[in-house]
C-alpha cells in the first residue's frame, strides 16, 4: 500500500448503515468538506489530501449535550438530512437532523452556538442571506421560519409555521429556498407539499412572494432546482433573476424579473421526446432563404425576451468548431400530431419550429378537456410549465411519414388514421378553409370489412393558422389505416401515398385523385384490423406459424437416394479433390426459402418513388411512379403530366393520367425497401427542381437508365425499359441478415475536393452498416453500428445524403454517426474553469447518474487550482461563478428528488479509497505536468 490508513473516528465494527453518507457540503474555502452520515455523525475531509481530519468529527452525543433533558430523552436524532454553509461567515455550519433538530456548529470554537428544537421530521433547510433567518421544510407538507437573533442559545418554537396547501394531509416538502429582494417581499420556493389525496401524484414547484402564489405543474419528476442570484458577499440581498428547474425529462428556466414569471425558451437541451417520436427525416443543404423563413416562424411561436437582463442566464464555454458550410434539418414526427424542426448542422440539436396538425381535426379529447377545465378549481393555482407532454390527445394523430421539398417550401405529413396533409410555408398568419378529398384504396372490393379505428373528422369553415406551414389540402385514405409510405413531387404537384391496403396518387393542384390501386391478397385479413385494433386472432396467427414451419420441414426433407444422385456426389468429390487450393472459391450462400404468397400483410406498401426515366421505350422518357410492396411486387406507372410553359414553374390545369407500364415480382417475395432510378452514368436522378434550377448536374438522358430495387434480402439492378437483370448482391444469402434501412449517399474524397462517389448504404437487422458501390453493388466497407438487441434504435435510423446517420439510443437521445471520412460532425469546444478560493462551490456527487460524465479532481497544482480529467466526451456548460446557489449535495433524499444512484457511499469506503490513493494516483498518472492550465479541450 502506498500510504497507511488513517485512524478510524468510529468504533471498530460499526455497522455500514451508520456510516453511509447522506449529504456533502463543500465548505467556502474549498479545502475541506463536511460529510453527514445516516448515523447522525458529521465527518470532515481534507479535500487537498483526501484524508479524514481527526478531532473534528461531530457525533450525535456531543450535540445532545446542548439540548434540554426532556428533548434528549426522546427518540434519536436520526440521519443528517442537510448541511448548509453561511455565505458571510464560513466558520459556521447549519446542521439539520431527521428528527427536526437544527444546530449551528462553529468550527472555530468547536462547539454548538445555537439549537432549534424542532419536532417534525425534517426534509430540507435553507439559510437566509444575512444569517438571521432559517427556513425548514418537513414531511407533513409544512415549513417553518426560525430566527437566530434570539438572545438565548436555544429556540423552542419557530416564528412562523404554516402548511401552505393544508389543512388536509399533504406530502412532504422535499426542498425549500429563501431568497431576499431589495424591493421587498422575499421569495419562498419549494417542491412538493401538495394535498396527498387530491394532487399527491403531481410534480410541482411552488413560488411564493408576498401574496402571489404560483404552483408550477410539471409532467416529469423533479430532480433539483436552484435560483440564479447574486453570490457576492458584499451584496445585502439575493435579488434572484431566474429559477432553474431540472426535471427528469427537461430543463426549465423561469424569468423572475418579468411579471408573471414566464418560462424562457431554452437554446439547448430541449426535450426531443416532448411527445413520443414516431418518425424522422433529414433534409440536407437547406437553402438560406427557406432556413431564414423557418427560423422566423419559430421565433413568432416563442418570442425572445425584450430585455437583455432576461436572456438565458446559464453560460458555457467556447465553441471552437467552424461554422457549418451547409444547413441541415432534422424533422421529427410525434405521437401528438406535431412535427418539430431541429437545426442539425452542428453537434447539438437546436429547436427551430414546431408544426401542429391536431388543430385541423376534432379529436376525442376535446369534450373531455372542456369538462376538465370546468371542474378544475382555482386552488391550488396550477400553471402548466415545460414542453414535455407524454400524453397524446388521440393516437390517430400520430405522424407516420414526413416529406419536405426544400425548393418550394411544400411539405407532406401523413398520419396513423390515413390522413395525408399537404402544407405550404407562409410568412403571415391566415384564416382559410382546408380542402378535403377522400381516396378509396379498396376500389369497392367485396369481402373486406375494416375493423380498425375511425377516421379523424376535420374541422370545417374558416380556421385561423399562424405563420409557418399552413395546410392546403387534406387527403383521407379509406380505409383509414396508417400511412406506410409517402413521396412528393412538387414540380409535378403530385403526392403519392400507400397503406396496408394499396397506394394512391393525388394531384393537389387540381385537387383530384389520379390513381388508386388495391394491393390486398385474399388472405390479407389482418390488414383490415389496423394497428390500433385489438381483435387479432391469436389462433389464426398460431395456425399460420405452424403451417409455415410444416411447409419448411417438408421442403427441407432429403429426397430418396438414387444411383444417379450417388454418381453426381462422387463426381463432385473428385472435382473438389482435383481443384487447386490456391484458387479462390465462391463463398457459400445460405439457402433462402421463398416466402408464401398468402402471408398476412403482404399488400403493405413499403416504398414510393417518382422518376423521369424510360419506361415505355428507349427513345422517349417521361414521368413515372414506382411502388414496392411487402410481398416483393413492384408496380411502375407511366404518367402523363402537362408540361409547364417556358418561364413558368406551374404546370397547366390539365388532367394527369397514369398507365401501368411494368409489374415486377421478385422470386423470393421479400419486401421491397427502396427503389431508385440511375441515369446513364450510374448516378441517382436529382431531386425535383434541382436540375431545372441548375442546382445539380443534369441527369444523363442519352445512355440507358437502370432501376435499383432493394429488398430485405438482396439488391438488384435492372435495365430500363426492358427490366432485365443486370447485377445483384444477395445480402441475406451471404451475411445472414436482412435489410432494414437503405439510402443513396454521396461520399466526398478527402484528398481531392472535386471527387465524390455515390454509394448505397444499408442498415441490417443485426445493427451493421454496409456500403456498396453503385451500380456495381460491390461491398466496400462493413461497420458494427447499433446493437442488434436495440430494435427501436434500428427502426429509428435515418441516413443523410452525405454519409451520416441518426438513430435513437433512448426515447430522448439521438446518436449521430458518420460513414464518410470527410463529412464528420464532432464536438470541439473549450471550457475555462476558475474556482477562486473565497467562492463557495458545489461538490461533485459521489454517486453518478447513468450517462453522466465523471469528473476527477486531481491534487492542486502550484497555482492552487485543481486539475480536471473528463472520462467521457460530452458537451459542457458552466454556470457563472456568481450564480451558483446550492452549496451542498444531498445524497439521501426522497424518492421525488433522486434521479439514480449506483451505490451507497460510506465512510468505510472513503477510508478504503484513501489507503490506496497514492498508489492509484501514480498508476493512473492523472497529473503529468503541474503547470498545465485548466483549459479543457473536448475533441
N, C-alpha and C positions, 0 to 999 in steps of 0.2 A: 504494500500500500504506500502511496506517495506521502500521506500525512496521517497522523493519528486522529482518531475520532474524538471530538470534544466531549467533555463530561456531560452526562445527561442531567438536565434540570428536573427530570421526573423520576419518581421511584422506579426501581428496576421492575420490569414485568408489567408496567402499566398497560391497560387494555388499549388497543389501537383506536377504538372508538373515542376515547377520551382525548387523544392527541390529533384527531382528524381536524384539518384546517378548515374553518368555516368562513373566514374573512381575512383579507390582507389590506394593510394600509401602508403605502409608501410615504414616509414622512417628508416634510417640506425640504429638508436639507438634501434628500436624495441619497444619503449614505446608509440609512437604516430603515428597516421595515418591521412593522408590528404584525404578528400572526395570531389571530384569535382562533381558539380551538373549541371543539364540542364539549370538552370537559370544563370550560369556563376559564382556562388559563390564557394569558397573553404572553407570547414569547417575542423576543426582539432579535432581529437578524441583521448582521453587518453585511450590507449589500456588496461592498467593495471586496471583502474577503470571503463572503459566503460562509460565515461562521456564526453560531448562536452566541449571544452575549451573556456571559454568566453574571449572576447577581441582579439582573434587570427583569427577570421573569415575574409577572404579576399573577399570583394564584388567587382562586376564589376565597380562600381562607383569609388572606390579607384584606380583601375587600370587605368581607363580612365583619371585620373588626371595627369598621367605621359606620355600621348601621345599628339602629336600636335593637335591643334584645328581642322584642316582640316580632320584629321583621326577620331577625336572624333565625328564629325558631320555626319559621315556616318552611316551605319547600325550597329545594336547591335553586341556585341562580340560573342554572341551565347553560346552554351554549352561548358563546359570544355571537350576537346577531349583527352588530355594527361597530365599526371603528371610524371615527371622524377626527380629522386634524383641524386645528384652528389656523385661519389664514394669517392673522396678525401675531399670534403667539404660538410658534411651532413647538414649544415645550409642553403644551397641553394636549391631551388626547381625551376625546369623549368616547366612553365605552358603554355599549348597551347590551344587557343580558336578556335572554329569552323570557325570564320571569317578569321583566318590566323595570328592573333596577337600572338607573343611569348613573354613571360615575365619571367625574372629571379627574383624570390622573395627571399629576405633574411629574414629568421626567426629571426635572431639575432637583426637586426635593424628595423624589421617590416616595410620594405619599398621596393620599386621596384628598383633593381640595374640596370637592362638593359631591353630595349624593342626592339623587332624586328618587324617592321611594314610590315607584310605580308598581301596581299590582296586576295590570293587564298584560297579557302576552305580547311581547314586543316583536314588530316586524321590520321597522326601519327608523332611522334617525337622520336629522339634519341640523346642523349648527348654523345659526344666523351669522351674518357677516361680522357684526360687531362683537359677537360672543356673548351678548346679553340675553339671547333668545335661543331656546332649543325646542324643536318640534319633533314629536314622536308619533308613529302610527302603530296600530295594534290589530290583533287578529279578529276583533269583533267589528271592524269597519269604522273605528273611531280614531281620532287623532287628538293629541294634547299639546298645549304650548306651555313651556316651563320658563321661568325667569331665573337667571343666575345672579341677579343684583341683590338678592335677599342677604341680610346680614348673617344669618345662621348658615352653617355648612351643610345643613340638612333641609331639604324641601319636601314637605309631606304631600302637598296637593298641587296640581298644575293651575295656572291662572285661567286657562281655557281648556275645556274638554267637550268635544262635540262629536256626534255621529252625523255626517253630512247627509246621508241618504236613509237615516232612521225614520221612525222608531222601530221598524220591523228588523229582524235579524239580517245582518249584512255580511258580506265576505270580507276577508282581510284586506287592508291597505298595504300592498307589498312594498311600495317605495313612496317617499314623500320629500318634496323640496320646498324650501322657504327662500324667496328672493325679494329683496327690498328695492324700492323705487324712490328716486329723488322727488318725483312729482306727487308722492304719497300713494298709499294703497299698495300693500305688499302682495306678492303672488304666493299662493299655496297650490302646488301642483302635485297630484298623487295618482297612482294607478290602483285599480281595484275599488273595494268599498261599496260595490253595488248591492242592492237588495237581493238576498240569496234566492228567494222564491221566484221573483219576477224576472230579474235580469242577471242572475248569477252566471249565466253562460256567455255573457258579453265581455269583450276585451275593450276596456275603457281607460282613458286618462282624463282626469278632471282638472280643469284650470279655473281657479277661484281668485278673483281680485275685487275687493270691496263687496259690492252687491251683485257683481257679474259672475255667473257660473256657467261654464260650457262643459258638457260631457262629450268628449271626443270618442266616437264609436268606431272601432277598427274591426276589420274582418279576419285578422290573423292575430296570433298570440303576441303579447308584448314581451320583448326581451329586456329592453332597458330604455331609459330616456334621460336627457340632461338639457340644461339651458346653456345658451351661448351668452355670456355676460362678462363684465369686466372682472379680471382677476388681479388687477394691480393692488397691492396692499394699501397704497395711499388713498385709493378711492373709498368714499364713505358708503356708497350704495352699490348694489349689484347692477341695477338697470338692465334686466335681461332683454336681449334683442330677438332671440328666436328660441323655439323649443324643438329639439330633435328627438324623435321617437323611432327607435329601432324595433321593427316588428319581425316576425318570423319570415315574412314574405316580401317586405319592402322597407324602405327608409322614408319617413315623412318629416318634413320641416315646416313649422308654423311660424308666421311672422307675428311677433308680439308687439311690434311698433305700429302696425296698421290696425285701425278699428275693425273689430270682427274677427281678428286673429286668423286671416286666411292662410291656406296652405301654399307653399312656394313650389313652383314646378321644378322637379329635380333634373339637373343636367346630366345625371348618370344614375346607375343603379335603379332604373325604372323596371318594375316587375314585368318580365316577358309574359308571364302566365297570369296576368291580371284576370283573364279568363283562360280556360284550358286551350292550348294551341292545338288546332285540328289540321292545319296545313301550312305550308310556307312556300315562297317562291323568291328567286333572286333576279334582280334587273341590273345589268352591268352597263357602264358607260352612259349614265343618265345625262341627257342634255342639260346645260346650265340653266336654260330658261325654264324647263319643267321643274328642275330642282328648286329654283327660287319660288316658283308658284306653290309648290307643295309646302315649303318652309313657311311661306306667308300664310297659307291656310291653317297650318298648325299653330302659328303664333296667335291667330284670331281665336282659336279654341281655348288657349290658355295664355292670356296676356301677361307679359312680364311686368313686374312691379315698376311703378313710375319712378320711385326714389331710389337712389343708389344705395342708401342705407339698408334697403330691404332686399338686396341681392343675396344670392346663395352664400351663407356665411362660412361654409367649410372650404378651405383652400388646400390644394395639394402641391405636388412638386412641379417639375418642368417636363413637358413633353418634348423629347429630343427627336421624335420621328418627323420625317419630312411631310409636308402637306401632300395628300394623295393627288395623283395626277388625274384620276378618274373617280367619278362619284358612283357609289353602288348603293342600291336599295334592297333591303330585305323586307318582304311582305309576309306578315303572319296572319292567318285566318284563325278565328277563335270561336269557341262554343256559343258565345252570346251573340253572334252575328256581326262582330266587328272585324275590321281589317286594320292592322296597325303598320305604319310605315316607319322603318328604322334606318338610320344612317349607318351603313355597313362599310363605309370607306376606310375606316381605321380599325383599331383594336376593340374599342368599346362601342357597343350599340347605343346610339343616341335616338330617343324618340322624336319623330318629326310631325306626325299627323295621325289621327285616328278617324276611320270611317265607320259609321254605324248603319247597318241595314235594317235594324229592328224597327225604326220609326216608320217604315213603309208598310208594316203588317200589323194586324190585330192579333195579339198573342193571347195565350190562355191566362197570363198573369195580370192582364190589365184590370179585370174586375177585382181580383184578389188584392192588388195593390191599393185600389181605391178604398176597399173595406179596411185594410190595414192602416192606411193613413187616417181614416175616420176614427178608428178605435185607438190610435196612438195618443197617449196623454202628453201633456206639456211637461210633465215631470217624470223622470229626470229630463233635462233639456238636451236630448241626444243630437249629435251632429255627425253625419257620416263623413269620414275622412279617409283619404287614401284611394288608390285606384285598383287595388286588388279586390276582385269580386269573384269568388269561386262558384257562385250560384248562377246558373243560366236561367233566364226567364222562360225559355221554351227550347227544348232540344232540337226542334225543327229549324231553328235559326242558325245552327252551326254551319260555318263556312267550310266547304269541301275543296273547292278549287278557286284559284285566283290567277288572272292573266292581266298584264298591263302592257299597252302599247306606248312606248316612251316617246314616240314621234307625234302622235295625235292626242296624247293625254286621255285616251279612252281605256276603259277598264271593264272587265267581266268578273263578276263574283257569283259563284254557284254554291247552292246550299244543300242541306240534308233533305228538305222536303221538295226537291225537284225545281226549286226556283233558280232562274238564271237572270241576273241583273246586268244590264248594260249601263255604264255610268260614264260621265264626261266631266272633266275638271272645269270648274267655273270660278272666277276670281271674285264674284259678288254674290251675296245671298239672293235667292229667288223663291218665288211662290208659284208652283206649277203642278199640274197633274201628271201622273206617270201612266203611259200606255201599257196595257196588259194584253197578252196573247197566250193562247194555250196550244200545245202540240201533243197530239195523241200518238205515243210511240207504239202502242199495241196494234194500231191500224184495224180496229174492230175485230181483232182475232177472238174467236169464240173459245170458251173453255177455261178462261183465266179470270180469276177474281182477286182484286187487290185486297189484302188483309192487313196492310200496314197503316201508318199514320195518315191523317188527313192533310190536305194541302193548307198552306197558310193563306188566310184571306187578306188581300191587300186593302189598304185604306183608299177611299175614293175621294174625288174632288181635289181642289187645290190644296197642296201641302207645302209648308214652309221648309226650305232647305238652306242651311248655312253655306258659306263659301267653302269650296272644296269639291270633292267628287259628288255630283248630283245625278240621281237615276234618270235615265231617259226611256228605258224600255224594260219591262218585266216579262220574261217568257216562262211559262209554267209547263213543266213536263207532266204528262199524265201517262201512267200512274205517278203519284208524287214521290218517287223513290229518290234516294240520294244520288247526286250527280257524281259520276266516277271519272269523267274526262271532259275537258273543255278546251277550245282553242279559238283565237280571234284573228281575223284578217281585216284590219282597219282600212286598208286600201280598197278592198272589195266590199266593205260594210257587211261582212258576213261573220256569224258566230256559229260554231258547231259544238254540240254537247251530247253527252252519252250517259246512260244509266244502266242498270242491270237488265233493262228491257229492250234497249235499242239505242239508236242515235238519231239526231235531227240536225237540220241545217236551217238557219233563220237569217233572213235579210232584214236587219234592223233599220235600214234606210227607208225601205218601203213598208216596214212593219208587217211582214208576211212570211209564212213558212215556205221553205223551198223544198225540203225533203224530210221524210220520216221513214225510218227503216226499223222493223222489229227483228231482233236477233235471238229471240227466245227459242229454245228447244222444247219439244212437247213435254219433256220431263223436268223442265225448269220450274218446278212448283215453289222452291224456296225463294226464287226471285220475286214471287208475288207477296211475300210476307214482310219484306222491308227490314232494315237494320234495327228499328225500334220496336218490332213486333216480338211477342213472347210466345207465339203459337207454333214454333218449330216443333216438328215431331221427332222426339228422341228415338222412337222405334224405327222411323224411316231412315234416319241418319245412320243408325247402327246397322240396319239391314243393308244399306248401300256399302258401308265399310266392309262388311263380311263378304259381300259379292265381289268387291274388288280384290280382297285377299284371296278368295277362292279362285278367281279368274287368273291372278298372277301365279298361283301354285300350279294350276292346270297347264298354263303356258310354259312353265318352267320345268315340267317333268321331262325326263330323258326319253327320247324315242327308242323303240326296240333296236337292239344292235343287230345289224345285218352284215353280210360278208362284204358288201360294198363299202359300208362305213368303216369296217376294220381295215380295209385296204387303203382308204383315204387317210386314216390315222397313221398307218405305217409309213405312207409316203410323206406325210407331214413331218414325222420324226426324222426321216432320212434327210429331208431338206434342211431341217433345223440343225442336224449334226454336221452337214456339209457346209453350212453357211459360216464364213469367217466371223470371228468375234469382234473384230475392229470395225465392222460395218454398223452404222447407226441404224437401229431398228425403229420402226414406227411405234410410238407409245401405245400401250394397251388402253383401249377405250371401254368404258363401262357400258353395259347393255341397258338401254333405256326403254322401258315398256311404254308403248303408246297409250295415251290417256283415252278413256272411254268417251264416246261422243255424247252419251246421255248423262254425263256428270252434272250435278246441280250447279247452278250459277254459271253455266257455260256461255250464256249470252251477255255477260257483263262486258261493257265497252271499256277497254283499258287505255286506249290512246287515240287521239285525233290529230290530223296534220293537214295543213294547206301547202300546196306547192304549184309553181308554174313550170310544167315539165311536159314531156312527150308521153302521152297515154294511148291515143288512138293510132297514130302512125309516127314514123321517124321524121317526117317533114314538117309537121305542124305541132307546136307546143301551145299550151293553154292552161288555164286554172284547173286544178284538181283538188279533190278532198279524199283523204285516206282515213280509214277506221280499222282498228285492230281489236279483237275480242278475246275473251278468256278461253275460248276453245281453239285458238290458233287460226282463226279466219281473218282475212284481210280484204276489205272492200275498197275499191278505188273508183271514184266518180269523176267524170269529166263535167266541168261546169261551164256554162255559157254566161259570162259576166260582161255586161256592156262596158266598153272601154271609155275612159274619161276623155273629154275633149282636150285638145292641146292647150296647155297653160292652165288647166284646171285639175284639181285633185279629186273632185267629187264626180262620181260616175252618174250617168243619166238615170232617170226614173223609169227603168225598164225592168221587165221580169227576169229574174235569174233562174236558169234551168239547170237541172242535174241529171245526168245519164250514167248508169252503171257501166263502167268501162272494163274493169278487171275484177276478178274474185279469186283469191289465192287461199288454199287450205294447207297449212303446214302438216307434215306427215305425223309428227308426234303430238299434234294438237296442244302444244304448250301455249300458255297465254302470251299474247303479243304485248311487250312492254313499251316499245317505242318504234317509230317509223321516221325515216329521214331520206330525202332525195339528194343525190350527189350530182354535180354538174359534170361536164366533160373532163375537167381537170381533177375530179375526185374530191371536190370541196363541197361542203353543205351550202345550200341555197341561202342567200341573205334574207334577213327579216323584211317584212313589208316596209316600204318607203326607203329602205337603206340604199338600194340601187338607184331608184328614181331620183333621190335627192343627193346622189353622189357621196353618200356616207360610207359606202363599202364598194369593193370591187364588183363589177357586174359579173353575173354568172356566165359560164361558157355555154352558149346555146348551139354551138356548131357540132361538138362531139356528142357521143352517145351518153345519155344520162343513165343513172343506176339508182336503185332504191335499196336502202339498208333497212332490214327488218330484224329487230332484236326481240327475241322471245325469252322466256325464263330459262331455256335450256341451251340456246345457240344463237349465233349471229350469222346472218346470211345476206349476201348482196346479189340482187337480181338486176339484169339488164332491162332497159326500157327502150321501146314499148313492148318487147316480146315477153318480158317477165321470165327469162331463163336464168337458171342459177349460174353465178359467176364465181363466187368464192364463199366459204363459210368457215366457222370455227365452232366446234361443239364443246361449249364450256362445261356442261354437266357431265358429258362423257369423259372429258379429260381431268377435270378438277373435282368432280363430285359435289358441286354446289349449284345453286340456282340464282338467276339474276333478279335483283330487287330494284335497283335504280340504274338508269343509263342516261348519259349526256355526251354530246359532242363538244369538246373543249379545244381551245387554241393554246398551244404551248409555244411561248416565245423563247428564242435562244438567248443564253447568257453571253456567249461570245460575239454573236452578230445580232445587232438590234433589228435588222430588217428581215431576219429569217424567222419563220414560225411554221409550225406543223399543226394540222388538225388531227386529233386522235379521239378514239372512243373510250370514255371512262365508264366503268360499271362497278356497282357495289353488289356483293353477293349476300346470300342469307347467312354466310359464315362471318360477315363483317369485313371481308377482304375487298380491297380495291384493285381492279385490274385495268390496265391501259393497253389498248390495241391500236395499231396503225389503221388508217383509213385511206383507200378502200381495201388494202391487202389483208386486213384483220390478222396481222401478226402480233403476237404478245410482245409487249415492250417491257413493262415493269409490273410488279405484284407486291402490294403492301398489306400488312395487317393494320386495320384502321379502327374497327369497332369490335367490342366483344360479341361473340356470336350469341351469348345469352341476352344481350341487350336488344330485344326485339323492337321496342319502341324507338330506340336510337336509330336502328337500321331503317325503320319505316319512315322516320322523320328527315332522313338525309336529303339534301338538295345540293346539286352541283352548280358551279358558276361557269361562265363562258371562258374563263381564263385559268382553269385548272385548280380551283379551290372548291371547298365544300363546307357545309354547315350540318350539324346534327345535334339533337337534344341529348345531353348527358344526364339531364334530370328534367323534370317538368318546368324548371325555371332557368335553365342554363343551356346556351348553345356553345358547342365547341367547334372551332374553326380549324380546318386542316388545308394543306396545300400540296398538290401533286407537281407543281411547277417549281423549277429551281430559280426562276426569275421573279415570278409573281408571288411574293411572300408577305404576309401581314403579321408583324411581330411587335410585342410591346418594347418600347425603348424610351425610358424616362429616368429622371434623377430626382432624388429627394434629399435635401439637406436637413439633417437632424441636429438641432442645437438645444440642449437642455441646461439652462443656467441653474446653478446650484440653489439659488434663492427661490426658484419657482416650484410649486407643488406639481407633481405629475402622477400619472396613474401607473400602477404596476401591472405588468402583463399577467394574464391568468395562467395558473399552473395547469389547469385542465383546458386544453384547446378543443374547440368545437371541430367536428369533422369538416375538412376542406379549408380550415383557417391556416394561413401561413404562420409558421412558428418563428419567433424572434429569439435569438440567442444573445444575451447580454454578456459580453466578454469583460474582463477586468479593465479598469480605467487606464487610459494612456497617460502620457505625461501631461497632456493638456487638461486632463480631468474629465473628459467625455468618454462614455463607453463606446466600444466598437460593436458593430451590429452585423450579424450574418443572417441572411434570409435563406431558408431552406426550400422555398417554393417560389416559382416565378409568378408574379401577380401584379396587378395594378395597385398602386399605393396612393393614399391620400393622407394628408396631415392636417390636424386641427391647429389653428393659430395658438401660440403659447398663452395668450390672454383669454382664451375661450374655453379651456378645459375646466369643466365644473366638478366632475366627480374626482374624489381623491382616494377612494377606497374601492376595492373589488370584493363583492360578496360571492363566496363560492357555495355556500349552502343557503340558497334562497328558496322561495316557494316554487311550486310547480309552474306557476304562470310566468315566472321570470327566468327560468333556467332553460337555456337552449339545448345544451348537450354537455355531458361530462364523460371523459374517457377513463376516469378512475378517481378514487378518493386519495387525497394527499394528506399524509400525516407527518408529524414532527419526526417520527422514526424514519420515514422515507427521506426527509431532508438530511438527517444525520448520516444515513447510508450514502447519500449522494455526496455529502461534504467529505466523507472519509476517503473518497477516491477522486475528488475534484481535481487535484493536482495532476494525477496520472491521466485522467481523462482530458485535461487541458493540453497536456503535452502530446497526447496521441492524436487528437483532432487538429492541433495546430491552428487554433482559431485566430490567434493574433500573430501574423507574420512580420508586421512592422509596426512599432509603437507610434510612429509619427504619421501613420497613414490618416488621411482625412476621413470625416464621417459621411462624405457624399456617397450615395448608393446608386449604382448604375444597374438597371434591370435590362437584360438583353435576352 
